[in-house]
Amino acid sequence: MPPTPETVEVDFITPRHLAGGGDPAWITVPLHRACGWSHGDDPLMPRVLLSSPDQKALLRLEPDPDDQWWSLHHAAEPNRPAWYASFGARTAVELIAAVSDALTDPAPATDAPCDPYGALRQAGWSPYAGNGLASPDKTAYVERLGTPADPGAWFVTVTLAMHQKVWQARFGAHTPPHLVAAFTAALADPKPVHRTDSRRSLPTLDQDVVTRKTTDVLAVCVADALEDRVHSLAARHTPTPPVPIPSRQAPPRHGRSR
């Protein structure tokens, strides 16, 4: 049955690393509206630049057929050198959003050891090329270059038949581990992501590799999804009102009445 004017045909796709890029607004709009990142307007350039309130981080979205479309650069801090992360055009926005959400979380990151491989192992990823891991369908690979004494950059690569590269994510050696772990946890998440243009945007329609379930969804629900995400992220920055302290009443005065 074709969708009615009140509904939209939505495809729910797994695995999410083969769902196509999705809508960039899933990342840029919450950064601006919920997290206070500022943007410049240049209508003559097909790019988006967003900078964090403290001017230490810069997110750039710039179509480039020969390189990464998304790049995130962060300035050096007293306890960490400058670092970067970048993502190919077909990296699902849900995966990139996991990084931006973790970066802008006002709650301080834990100092406990963080293993970006942990969520992948729990999801059944298997050893690959020494210290890397491969997805169960052998279309996604995560590895860190370097040595245990001098670890290097992280690479997440998604390929199809004949090693055709679909997209790649890169994290510099000094990228905070909890940000890499946020990305790999989103990568391992078995929940499908939704797309409204999958026939055009999917890197493959091979049913042996991609599962696509089509459902008619109320158009208002599709439109509200981004707004709900903005409100949810904005709530993280809203301070919890203090619990009022009950006022202590003066003890009753016991005296003779006339």
C-alpha positions as CSV (number, residue, x, y, z in Angstrom):
1,M,0.0,0.0,0.0
2,P,1.5,3.4,-1.0
3,P,2.1,5.8,1.9
4,T,-0.6,8.4,2.5
5,P,0.1,12.2,2.7
6,E,0.2,11.7,6.5
7,T,2.9,9.0,6.3
8,V,6.4,8.6,5.0
9,E,8.0,5.4,3.7
10,V,10.9,4.7,6.0
11,D,13.6,2.0,5.6
12,F,15.1,0.5,8.8
13,I,18.6,-0.8,7.9
14,T,21.2,-3.1,9.4
15,P,24.1,-3.2,9.7
16,R,24.2,0.5,10.3
17,H,27.7,0.9,8.8
18,L,26.2,0.1,5.4
19,A,23.2,2.4,5.8
20,G,24.7,5.4,3.9
21,G,25.5,8.8,5.3
22,G,22.1,10.0,6.3
23,D,21.0,13.6,7.1
24,P,24.0,15.8,8.3
25,A,21.5,17.9,10.3
26,W,21.4,15.0,12.8
27,I,24.9,16.3,13.8
28,T,25.0,20.0,12.9
29,V,21.7,21.1,14.3
30,P,22.1,19.7,17.8
31,L,25.6,21.1,18.0
32,H,24.4,24.6,17.2
33,R,21.1,24.6,19.0
34,A,21.7,22.3,22.0
35,C,25.4,22.7,22.6
36,G,26.1,26.3,21.6
37,W,28.5,25.8,18.7
38,S,28.6,28.8,16.4
39,H,28.7,28.6,12.6
40,G,29.7,31.0,9.8
41,D,27.5,31.7,6.8
42,D,29.2,31.5,3.4
43,P,26.5,30.8,0.8
44,L,29.1,30.6,-2.0
45,M,30.8,27.6,-0.4
46,P,29.3,24.1,-0.1
47,R,30.6,23.6,3.4
48,V,29.6,23.9,7.1
49,L,32.0,25.1,9.8
50,L,31.0,24.8,13.4
51,S,33.2,25.9,16.4
52,S,32.8,25.0,20.0
53,P,31.9,27.8,22.6
54,D,35.5,27.7,23.9
55,Q,36.9,27.9,20.4
56,K,39.0,24.7,21.0
57,A,37.1,22.4,18.6
58,L,36.2,22.9,14.9
59,L,34.0,20.7,12.9
60,R,34.1,21.0,9.1
61,L,31.7,19.3,6.7
62,E,33.0,19.8,3.1
63,P,32.2,17.7,0.1
64,D,35.5,16.2,-1.2
65,P,35.4,13.3,-3.6
66,D,39.0,12.4,-2.9
67,D,39.2,12.7,0.9
68,Q,37.2,12.7,4.2
69,W,34.0,14.8,4.2
70,W,33.8,15.3,7.9
71,S,36.8,16.5,10.0
72,L,37.0,17.4,13.7
73,H,40.0,19.2,15.0
74,H,40.7,20.0,18.7
75,A,43.4,22.3,20.0
76,A,46.0,21.2,22.5
77,E,45.2,21.3,26.2
78,P,47.5,21.1,29.3
79,N,46.9,17.4,29.6
80,R,46.6,16.4,25.9
81,P,48.2,17.3,22.6
82,A,46.0,18.5,19.7
83,W,44.0,15.7,18.1
84,Y,41.7,15.1,15.2
85,A,39.0,12.7,13.8
86,S,37.7,12.4,10.3
87,F,34.9,10.5,8.6
88,G,34.1,9.6,5.0
89,A,31.0,10.7,3.2
90,R,29.1,7.4,3.7
91,T,29.8,7.2,7.4
92,A,26.4,6.9,9.1
93,V,25.6,10.2,10.9
94,E,24.5,8.2,13.9
95,L,28.1,7.0,14.3
96,I,29.5,10.5,14.0
97,A,26.9,11.8,16.4
98,A,28.0,9.4,19.0
99,V,31.4,11.1,19.0
100,S,30.0,14.7,19.0
101,D,27.5,13.8,21.8
102,A,30.3,12.4,23.9
103,L,32.5,15.4,23.2
104,T,29.9,17.9,24.2
105,D,28.7,15.9,27.3
106,P,29.0,18.3,30.2
107,A,29.6,15.4,32.6
108,P,33.3,14.9,33.0
109,A,34.8,11.9,31.3
110,T,35.8,9.1,33.6
111,D,39.5,8.5,34.3
112,A,38.9,4.7,34.3
113,P,40.6,2.8,31.4
114,C,38.5,2.8,28.3
115,D,38.8,0.1,25.7
116,P,37.3,1.0,22.3
117,Y,37.5,-2.7,21.4
118,G,35.2,-3.7,24.3
119,A,31.8,-3.2,22.7
120,L,33.0,-4.8,19.5
121,R,34.1,-8.0,21.2
122,Q,30.8,-8.2,23.0
123,A,29.1,-7.9,19.6
124,G,31.0,-10.9,18.3
125,W,33.7,-9.2,16.3
126,S,36.7,-11.4,15.7
127,P,40.5,-10.8,15.6
128,Y,41.9,-9.3,12.4
129,A,45.4,-8.4,11.3
130,G,47.2,-8.8,14.6
131,N,45.5,-6.3,17.0
132,G,42.4,-5.4,14.9
133,L,38.9,-6.7,14.9
134,A,36.6,-7.6,12.0
135,S,32.8,-7.5,12.0
136,P,30.9,-10.8,11.8
137,D,30.0,-10.1,8.1
138,K,33.7,-9.2,7.4
139,T,32.6,-5.8,5.9
140,A,34.0,-3.6,8.7
141,Y,37.4,-3.5,10.3
142,V,38.8,-1.6,13.3
143,E,42.5,-1.4,14.0
144,R,45.0,0.8,15.8
145,L,48.4,1.2,14.2
146,G,51.7,1.5,16.2
147,T,53.0,-0.5,19.1
148,P,51.8,-1.0,22.7
149,A,54.6,1.3,23.7
150,D,53.9,3.9,21.1
151,P,50.2,3.5,19.9
152,G,49.2,5.4,16.8
153,A,46.0,6.4,15.0
154,W,42.8,4.4,14.9
155,F,41.3,3.3,11.5
156,V,37.8,2.1,10.9
157,T,37.3,0.8,7.4
158,V,34.2,-0.5,5.7
159,T,34.5,-2.5,2.5
160,L,32.4,-4.5,0.1
161,A,33.3,-7.3,-2.4
162,M,36.7,-7.1,-3.9
163,H,37.8,-4.8,-1.1
164,Q,35.9,-1.9,-2.5
165,K,36.2,0.8,0.2
166,V,32.8,2.3,1.2
167,W,34.1,4.7,3.9
168,Q,36.8,5.2,6.5
169,A,37.0,6.9,9.9
170,R,40.3,8.0,11.4
171,F,41.1,9.0,14.9
172,G,44.5,10.6,15.7
173,A,46.7,9.0,18.3
174,H,45.8,11.6,20.9
175,T,42.0,11.4,20.5
176,P,40.5,10.9,23.9
177,P,39.8,7.1,24.2
178,H,36.2,7.6,25.4
179,L,35.4,9.3,22.1
180,V,36.8,6.4,20.0
181,A,34.9,4.1,22.3
182,A,31.7,6.0,21.7
183,F,32.1,5.5,18.0
184,T,32.9,1.8,18.2
185,A,29.9,1.3,20.6
186,A,27.6,2.9,18.1
187,L,29.2,0.8,15.3
188,A,28.5,-2.4,17.3
189,D,25.0,-1.4,18.1
190,P,22.6,-3.9,16.4
191,K,19.7,-1.5,16.3
192,P,18.7,-0.4,12.8
193,V,19.0,3.1,11.6
194,H,16.2,4.7,9.5
195,R,16.6,6.3,6.1
196,T,14.0,7.8,3.8
197,D,16.1,7.6,0.6
198,S,17.9,4.3,0.9
199,R,17.3,3.1,-2.7
200,R,19.5,6.0,-3.7
201,S,21.9,6.3,-0.8
202,L,22.7,2.7,0.2
203,P,26.2,1.6,-1.0
204,T,24.7,-1.8,-1.8
205,L,21.3,-3.4,-2.1
206,D,22.7,-6.9,-1.8
207,Q,20.2,-8.7,0.5
208,D,23.0,-11.0,1.7
209,V,24.8,-8.0,3.2
210,V,22.1,-5.5,4.0
211,T,18.7,-6.0,5.7
212,R,16.1,-3.3,4.8
213,K,12.7,-3.3,6.3
214,T,10.3,-0.7,4.9
215,T,7.5,0.7,7.1
216,D,5.0,3.6,6.7
217,V,5.7,6.0,9.5
218,L,3.7,9.1,10.5
219,A,5.3,12.1,8.9
220,V,5.1,14.1,12.1
221,C,7.1,11.4,13.9
222,V,9.8,11.6,11.2
223,A,9.9,15.4,11.5
224,D,9.9,15.4,15.3
225,A,12.9,13.0,15.6
226,L,15.5,15.7,15.2
227,E,13.6,18.1,17.4
228,D,13.4,15.4,20.2
229,R,17.2,14.8,19.8
230,V,17.9,18.6,20.2
231,H,15.7,18.8,23.3
232,S,17.4,15.7,24.8
233,L,20.9,17.0,24.3
234,A,19.9,20.5,25.5
235,A,18.6,19.0,28.7
236,R,22.2,17.8,29.6
237,H,23.2,21.5,29.9
238,T,20.3,22.5,32.1
239,P,21.4,22.6,35.7
240,T,19.2,20.6,38.1
241,P,17.4,23.0,40.4
242,P,18.7,22.8,44.0
243,V,16.5,21.0,46.4
244,P,15.0,23.6,48.7
245,I,16.0,23.3,52.3
246,P,13.0,23.4,54.7
247,S,13.1,26.5,56.8
248,R,13.5,25.9,60.5
249,Q,10.5,27.2,62.4
250,A,11.0,28.9,65.7
251,P,9.8,26.7,68.6
252,P,6.4,27.7,69.9
253,R,6.5,30.1,72.8
254,H,4.8,28.8,75.9
255,G,3.5,31.7,78.1
256,R,0.6,32.6,80.1
257,S,-2.2,34.4,78.2
258,R,-4.1,37.1,79.8
